[in-house]
Amino acid sequence: EAETRFANEALQNAEARAAELLAREGDGTSAYEIRDAMAETMISKVGIFRTGEELALAVNELKALLDDCDRIVLRSKAPGMNPELSFALRIKNMVKLALVTAQGALARTESRGAHFRNDFPTRDDNNWLKHTLAFRTEDGGHELRYKPVTITKYQPEERKY
């Protein structure tokens, strides 16, 4: 019964959000513009090679894009299947995930695996041999927590190319 209630609540929330998007007028930001800005931020500042300064800029840019998601204006109000509406309903969660990724990368002051921090070029197992987890908070945000890595058959070692 609880699963049905949660599913119905999710459906009602999505329908309300769709109705809100369809009713909004003006020349606001499009969901596609937000997607393009998010992609540019992630590629240019949260890529393989990164710095704390770039990651902090990315976090700020993504927070601004998250705010922009609440001001999306659809260019198409077409009835029936509307790809722009469908995408606009998903973009906010995409930006939230990008923001969590950037904040996790900013917090991790080391280089590990395929990610290299120019300002922290060495691996730091004493402080960072742990999983980064993100949890949703009551206010709709999130917080980072950490979980120790369970080492089994293979001992962790630094990648050397």
C-alpha positions as CSV (number, residue, x, y, z in Angstrom):
1,E,0.0,0.0,0.0
2,A,2.9,2.4,0.8
3,E,4.4,1.8,-2.7
4,T,1.1,2.7,-4.3
5,R,0.9,5.9,-2.3
6,F,4.4,6.9,-3.2
7,A,3.8,6.2,-6.9
8,N,0.6,8.2,-6.8
9,E,2.3,11.1,-5.1
10,A,5.2,11.0,-7.6
11,L,2.6,11.0,-10.5
12,Q,0.7,13.9,-9.0
13,N,3.9,15.9,-8.5
14,A,5.0,15.3,-12.1
15,E,1.5,16.3,-13.4
16,A,1.6,19.5,-11.3
17,R,5.1,20.3,-12.5
18,A,4.1,19.7,-16.2
19,A,1.0,21.9,-15.8
20,E,3.2,24.6,-14.2
21,L,5.7,24.5,-17.1
22,L,2.9,24.5,-19.7
23,A,1.3,27.6,-18.1
24,R,4.5,29.6,-17.7
25,E,4.8,32.5,-20.2
26,G,7.7,34.7,-21.2
27,D,11.2,34.5,-22.6
28,G,12.9,32.5,-19.8
29,T,15.7,30.0,-20.1
30,S,15.0,26.8,-22.0
31,A,15.8,23.4,-20.6
32,Y,18.2,22.9,-23.6
33,E,20.1,26.0,-22.7
34,I,20.5,24.7,-19.1
35,R,21.7,21.4,-20.5
36,D,24.3,23.0,-22.7
37,A,25.6,25.2,-19.9
38,M,25.7,22.2,-17.5
39,A,27.7,20.2,-20.1
40,E,30.1,23.0,-20.7
41,T,30.7,23.4,-16.9
42,M,31.2,19.7,-16.4
43,I,33.6,19.4,-19.3
44,S,35.7,22.5,-18.7
45,K,35.9,22.4,-14.8
46,V,35.0,18.9,-13.6
47,G,36.9,16.8,-16.1
48,I,39.8,14.4,-15.6
49,F,42.3,17.2,-14.9
50,R,40.9,19.7,-12.3
51,T,41.8,22.2,-9.6
52,G,40.0,23.3,-6.5
53,E,39.5,26.7,-8.0
54,E,37.8,25.3,-11.1
55,L,35.7,22.9,-9.0
56,A,34.5,25.7,-6.7
57,L,33.5,27.7,-9.8
58,A,31.7,24.7,-11.2
59,V,29.8,24.3,-7.9
60,N,28.7,28.0,-8.1
61,E,27.7,27.7,-11.8
62,L,25.7,24.5,-11.2
63,K,23.9,26.1,-8.2
64,A,22.9,29.0,-10.5
65,L,21.7,26.5,-13.2
66,L,19.7,24.7,-10.5
67,D,17.9,28.0,-9.7
68,D,17.4,28.5,-13.5
69,C,15.5,25.2,-13.6
70,D,12.7,26.9,-11.7
71,R,12.3,29.5,-14.4
72,I,12.3,27.3,-17.5
73,V,9.9,28.5,-20.2
74,L,8.9,26.0,-22.9
75,R,9.0,27.1,-26.5
76,S,6.6,24.4,-27.5
77,K,3.2,24.1,-25.7
78,A,2.0,21.4,-28.2
79,P,-0.6,19.0,-26.9
80,G,0.2,15.3,-26.9
81,M,3.8,14.1,-27.0
82,N,6.1,17.0,-26.2
83,P,9.8,16.2,-26.1
84,E,10.7,19.6,-24.7
85,L,8.2,19.2,-21.8
86,S,9.6,15.7,-21.2
87,F,13.2,17.0,-21.1
88,A,12.2,20.0,-18.9
89,L,10.8,17.6,-16.3
90,R,14.1,15.8,-16.2
91,I,16.7,18.5,-16.4
92,K,16.6,19.6,-12.7
93,N,17.5,16.1,-11.5
94,M,20.4,16.1,-14.1
95,V,21.7,19.4,-12.7
96,K,21.4,18.1,-9.1
97,L,23.5,15.0,-10.0
98,A,26.1,17.2,-11.7
99,L,26.2,19.5,-8.6
100,V,26.7,16.5,-6.3
101,T,29.5,15.2,-8.5
102,A,31.2,18.6,-8.5
103,Q,30.9,19.0,-4.7
104,G,32.2,15.5,-4.1
105,A,35.2,16.2,-6.4
106,L,35.9,19.5,-4.6
107,A,35.8,17.9,-1.2
108,R,38.2,15.1,-2.3
109,T,41.7,16.8,-1.9
110,E,43.7,14.2,-3.7
111,S,44.3,12.5,-7.1
112,R,42.9,9.0,-7.5
113,G,42.2,6.7,-10.3
114,A,41.4,8.5,-13.5
115,H,40.9,11.9,-11.8
116,F,43.8,14.2,-11.3
117,R,43.8,17.3,-9.0
118,N,46.6,19.6,-10.2
119,D,46.5,21.3,-6.7
120,F,46.7,17.8,-5.0
121,P,48.7,15.6,-7.3
122,T,49.2,12.7,-5.0
123,R,47.0,9.9,-3.7
124,D,46.1,10.2,0.0
125,D,44.9,6.8,1.3
126,N,45.2,8.0,4.9
127,N,42.4,10.5,4.4
128,W,40.6,9.4,1.2
129,L,40.5,5.6,1.0
130,K,36.7,5.8,1.3
131,H,33.6,6.0,-0.7
132,T,31.8,9.4,-1.1
133,L,28.1,9.1,-0.6
134,A,25.5,11.8,-1.1
135,F,22.3,11.9,0.9
136,R,19.2,14.0,0.3
137,T,18.3,16.4,3.1
138,E,14.9,17.6,4.3
139,D,15.3,20.9,2.6
140,G,15.8,19.3,-0.8
141,G,19.5,19.7,-0.8
142,H,22.1,17.0,-0.1
143,E,25.0,16.3,2.2
144,L,28.2,14.3,1.6
145,R,29.1,11.4,3.9
146,Y,31.8,8.8,3.6
147,K,32.0,5.0,4.0
148,P,35.2,3.1,4.5
149,V,36.4,0.9,1.6
150,T,36.4,-2.8,2.3
151,I,39.6,-4.3,1.0
152,T,39.3,-7.9,-0.1
153,K,41.7,-9.9,-2.3
154,Y,43.5,-7.0,-4.0
155,Q,45.3,-4.3,-2.1
156,P,44.8,-0.8,-3.4
157,E,47.8,0.6,-5.3
158,E,48.6,3.8,-7.1
159,R,48.1,3.8,-10.9
160,K,51.4,4.3,-12.7
161,Y,51.4,4.9,-16.5
